[in-house]
Amino acid sequence: MLASSLVDTSALWKIVAAGFAGGAGVVIAFGLVLLGTSRLGEARNGGAAARSGYVLLVVICGAFCVAALIVGFVAMTKK
């Protein structure tokens, strides 16, 4: 363990885990936004319950993507 006194491995693993979770989470949420948008277009002739479910999916996942973007900008400006 040559660099163990120089590198805080506990903090490093936390950063790696947060980056992976944030990156994968945003990709999944954006994919769900696209899925909900396409299904909403197909459900135009369907019932209101189906449309409202897809609208809710798009709104929640879209809000998560926007929140992740804002958190990223704030984190970059605080450095």
Secondary structure, DSSP 8 states (H G I E B T S, - for coil): -TTTTT--HHHHHHHHHHHHHHHHHHHHHHHHHHHHHHHHHHGGGS-HHHHHHHHHHHHHHHHHHHHHHHHHHHHHHT-
